[in-house]
Amino acid sequence: MRWGRLAIVLLLFFCVFAMAQGKKVYAAVSKQIFITVEINGNYIKMDVQPYIANGRTYVPLRFVAEALGADVQWNQEEKKASVSCDDNNIEMFAGSNVILVNGEEQHIDTNIEIVDGRIMIPIRFIAENLGCSVEWDDLVFSVIIEKEGIEVPQEYIYEREYTDEDLIWLARIVNVEGGRLSLDARLAIANVVLNRKESPRFPNSIYDVIFDTNYSVQFPPAHRPGFKEMVPSKECITSAKMALEGINNIGNALFFNNVPFKSRSVTLHKIIDGMYFYY
């Protein structure tokens, strides 16, 4: 008990000392892999995030199936989802790996799951059984589905505000500026670029912010040979996509450097992994 009280006292002392020094105490961010589902060139809106488990990409059944023109019914008593589209009828049970396709039993190598009240199913199985072609873009964590003869209903379309090209450029600059740093630092670097894009002081696109030479070269590593062709790491893609999806751990900071700025025209906001972030 004495040691527990001592630990609490020491923690409170650290927090008070940090505040007295004008520094803030922050919790580390958690890694989130944002998976995009695209049907006939349209990004699909979902209320439960897709995820990867057991080597499979799970998606909420209803959103994807209905975007493909299928009808989805749920039997609460049996914990059974039924999907009907054209001449296909698919039945599946939560917690089971057995799926009935037009009355014939099929087995998948992982179970159907329920997350936040949604049936989650490996996307390749459902899409291919509804007559679609499916591809996985490993670089940008995206499922690409194509099906002829359908138009995705407007209510299922996610109006994403960035392109895959934006994502790759942002991940490249994160890679060269902080590829060996923590997720917190990489996310902060990505958000500095996005903050600049929204600021009237800087260009209004990710590409132009990265290559901005107004006043001086803003990101020197972007001007080195090979930068425009580099393939960013998955960790940097993850960090960049988290920032683009709205996760911000750096507020409105517009600058960062690996040594303190001498100028008094900027205010230190935060230090992460030895990188100084300023307003």
Backbone hydrogen bonds, N-H to C=O, Kabsch-Sander energy under -0.5 kcal/mol:
donor,donor_aa,acceptor,acceptor_aa,energy
5,R,1,M,-2.3
6,L,2,R,-2.3
7,A,3,W,-2.3
8,I,4,G,-1.8
9,V,5,R,-2.5
10,L,6,L,-2.6
11,L,7,A,-2.2
12,L,8,I,-2.6
13,F,9,V,-2.4
14,F,10,L,-2.3
15,C,11,L,-2.3
16,V,12,L,-2.5
17,F,13,F,-2.7
18,A,14,F,-2.7
19,M,15,C,-2.3
20,A,16,V,-2.3
21,Q,17,F,-1.5
22,G,19,M,-1.6
23,K,18,A,-2.8
26,Y,24,K,-0.6
34,F,32,Q,-0.8
35,I,33,I,-0.7
36,T,141,F,-2.3
38,E,143,V,-3.0
39,I,42,N,-3.0
40,N,145,I,-2.7
42,N,39,I,-2.0
44,I,37,V,-2.6
45,K,156,Y,-3.0
51,Y,58,Y,-1.5
53,A,56,R,-2.6
56,R,53,A,-2.0
58,Y,51,Y,-3.3
58,Y,56,R,-0.7
59,V,121,I,-2.0
61,L,59,V,-0.5
61,L,119,I,-2.9
64,V,60,P,-1.6
65,A,61,L,-2.9
66,E,62,R,-2.5
67,A,63,F,-1.5
68,L,64,V,-1.2
69,G,66,E,-1.5
70,A,65,A,-2.5
71,D,84,S,-2.9
73,Q,82,S,-2.6
75,N,80,K,-3.2
76,Q,74,W,-0.7
79,K,75,N,-1.3
80,K,75,N,-1.9
81,A,92,M,-2.6
82,S,73,Q,-2.8
83,V,90,I,-3.2
84,S,71,D,-2.5
85,C,88,N,-2.3
88,N,85,C,-2.7
90,I,83,V,-3.0
91,E,100,L,-2.6
92,M,81,A,-2.3
93,F,98,V,-0.7
94,A,79,K,-2.4
95,G,112,I,-2.5
96,S,93,F,-1.9
99,I,97,N,-0.5
99,I,106,Q,-3.1
100,L,91,E,-2.7
101,V,99,I,-0.6
101,V,104,E,-2.9
102,N,89,N,-3.5
102,N,100,L,-0.6
104,E,101,V,-1.9
106,Q,99,I,-3.0
108,I,97,N,-2.5
112,I,96,S,-2.5
113,E,120,M,-2.1
115,V,118,R,-2.5
118,R,115,V,-1.9
120,M,113,E,-3.6
121,I,59,V,-2.2
123,I,57,T,-2.7
126,I,122,P,-1.4
127,A,123,I,-2.6
128,E,124,R,-2.4
129,N,125,F,-1.8
130,L,126,I,-0.6
130,L,127,A,-0.9
131,G,128,E,-1.4
132,C,127,A,-2.1
133,S,146,E,-2.3
135,E,144,I,-2.2
137,D,135,E,-0.5
137,D,142,S,-3.3
138,D,136,W,-1.0
141,F,137,D,-0.8
142,S,137,D,-1.8
143,V,36,T,-3.3
144,I,135,E,-3.1
144,I,142,S,-0.5
145,I,38,E,-3.4
145,I,143,V,-0.6
146,E,133,S,-2.1
150,I,147,K,-0.8
156,Y,153,P,-1.9
157,I,154,Q,-1.7
158,Y,43,Y,-3.3
159,E,157,I,-0.6
160,R,158,Y,-1.9
167,L,163,T,-2.1
168,I,164,D,-2.4
169,W,165,E,-2.4
170,L,166,D,-2.5
171,A,167,L,-2.5
172,R,168,I,-2.1
173,I,169,W,-1.9
174,V,170,L,-2.0
175,N,171,A,-2.4
176,V,172,R,-2.2
177,E,173,I,-1.9
178,G,174,V,-2.7
179,G,175,N,-1.6
181,L,178,G,-1.8
186,R,182,S,-2.5
187,L,183,L,-2.8
188,A,184,D,-2.0
189,I,185,A,-2.4
190,A,186,R,-2.3
191,N,187,L,-2.1
192,V,188,A,-1.9
193,V,189,I,-1.7
194,L,190,A,-2.0
195,N,191,N,-2.9
196,R,192,V,-2.2
197,K,193,V,-1.9
198,E,194,L,-1.3
199,S,195,N,-0.7
199,S,196,R,-0.9
202,F,199,S,-1.5
209,V,205,S,-2.3
210,I,206,I,-2.3
211,F,207,Y,-1.9
212,D,209,V,-1.1
216,S,214,N,-2.1
218,Q,212,D,-1.8
222,A,219,F,-1.8
223,H,220,P,-2.0
224,R,221,P,-1.3
227,F,224,R,-1.7
229,E,226,G,-0.7
230,M,226,G,-1.1
230,M,227,F,-0.8
237,I,233,S,-2.2
238,T,234,K,-2.8
239,S,235,E,-2.1
240,A,236,C,-2.5
241,K,237,I,-2.7
242,M,238,T,-2.2
243,A,239,S,-2.0
244,L,240,A,-2.4
245,E,241,K,-1.8
246,G,243,A,-1.8
247,I,242,M,-2.5
248,N,246,G,-0.8
253,A,250,I,-1.6
254,L,278,Y,-2.0
255,F,278,Y,-1.8
257,N,276,Y,-1.6
269,H,277,F,-3.3
270,K,277,F,-1.6
272,I,275,M,-2.4
275,M,272,I,-2.5
276,Y,257,N,-3.5
277,F,270,K,-2.8
277,F,275,M,-0.5
278,Y,255,F,-2.5
279,Y,267,T,-2.6
